[in-house]
Amino acid sequence: MNEKDLVDAVAASVDDSKTVTGETIIAVLGVVTRSVTAGDVVQLDGFESVSMGQYPVRIGRNPSMGAEIQITAEKTLKVAVGKVFTDAVGGP
């Protein structure tokens, strides 16, 4: 499903115009993005929760030379799928 399909489905479901529905979806996704990047956890009960994690600085090995290298810290996105959504798609 792409963005247009999502807007069409939601607009039909709430009986509103596609323009207003599209703007609302974009606004909601913007709020979620800003919240997660600010360090908040966004939790939609039964569906999923989204948060930001971080890998620490660590030591690794260069596979071709075998020399130790320092791997920089990096941020990561954590997504945990909720039980209701997992059950709906037939997961474990």
Residue pairs with C-beta under 8 A, 6 or more apart in sequence:
1 9
3 22
3 25
6 25
7 18
7 21
7 22
7 25
8 18
10 21
10 25
11 17
11 18
11 20
11 21
11 22
14 21
32 42
32 50
35 42
36 42
36 50
36 51
36 52
36 77
37 52
39 52
40 51
41 49
41 50
41 51
42 49
42 50
42 51
43 49
43 50
44 82
45 82
45 84
46 82
46 83
46 84
46 85
47 81
47 82
47 84
47 85
48 79
48 80
48 81
48 82
48 85
49 79
49 80
49 82
50 77
50 78
50 79
51 77
51 78
52 75
52 76
52 77
52 78
53 75
53 76
53 77
53 78
54 73
54 74
54 75
54 76
55 73
55 74
55 75
55 76
56 73
57 70
57 71
57 72
57 73
58 70
58 71
59 68
59 69
59 70
59 71
60 68
60 69
60 70
60 71
61 67
61 68
61 69
62 68
62 69
81 91
86 92
